[in-house]
Amino acid sequence: MSFSGDVKTELCRVEPARACCARAELYGALLYCHTFTAREARIITESESFARRLPELLRQAFALDFDRLPAEGEQKYIFQLTDGEKLGRVIDAFGFDSRQSPVLHINFGLLEEGCCRAAFLRGAFLAGGSVTEPRKRYHLELVTSHAQASRELLALLTDMGRRPKQTVRGGCRVTYFKSGDQIEDFLTLMGAPLSAMELMNTRAEKELRNGVNRRVNCEAANLDKAVEAAQEQLEAIRRLYELGRVEELPPRLKETIILREAFPELTLSELAEEFDPPITKSCLNHRLRKLVELSRA
């Protein structure tokens, strides 16, 4: 199962605290489902957990049953309400006139309590949401065909201290998060703390791995520089021999030549320890620069 499927399975284990929460969750699902009009409500899902939850959610919220349940063998689960009386009862409960379209906007009067807001978001995600596998990238989105509902969802989330972004894709409105910590927070808010923890652990692993890679790359770059510097120093020493200038050098520089030739693979810090007595890295660096300068004179 995908990470998104795991999140929906976890959300479906959350029991609505009260009947108002069940209604708020169903409200979110209807605003973010395939179709919700005065003539039909149609919810299509690939989540087996959500498919098991929906009939009970409708009964808990309105003591109603769907007019159409998923047929055996269907690849997707399809639920429908087409009975006018049932639809009228649902639409009236959401604060709309059943003779008008119920999908124009969010009725904030139904979402005054924090538990109902969380339930509404849970329903919206179950019906029209998805979240990408965090090992690939961080992306959670809610998709609806209702522009006004999408705009008001943005206002609702902003009022709750969240900062999602919005875009249009294929005629649908998309509300999304691309920050790992924001997605963790949103998953926890909806009722999926275990999934949020998994995302947190994945982020920690990625940050650790990236940190190791940065250090390895840095060390590799430093090693390359050290090799290049050692080659330059050895070339300078060879040049001094060709010029016959080694014998006229001070003892400290002669000692430096002997040790550099004996240990061409050592870093400056390691080579400085080979002197008797050991010298500082800064002192050794100064001597080697002097040899390079003399070879060019």
Secondary structure, 3 states (H helix, E strand, C coil): CCHHHHHHHHHCCCCCCCHHHHHHHHHHHHHCCCEECCCCEEEEECCHHHHHHHHHHHHHHHCCCCCECCCCCCCCEEEEECCHHHHHHHHHHCCCCCCCCCCCCCCHHHHCCHHHHHHHHHHHHHHHEEECCCCCCCCEEEEECCHHHHHHHHHHHHHCCCCCEEEEECCEEEEEECCHHHHHHHHHHHCCHHHHHHHHHHHHHHHHHHHHHHHHHHHHHHHHHHHHHHHHHHHHHHHHHHHCCCCCCCHHHHHHHHHHHHCCCCCHHHHHCCCCCCCCHHHHHHHHHHHHHHHHC
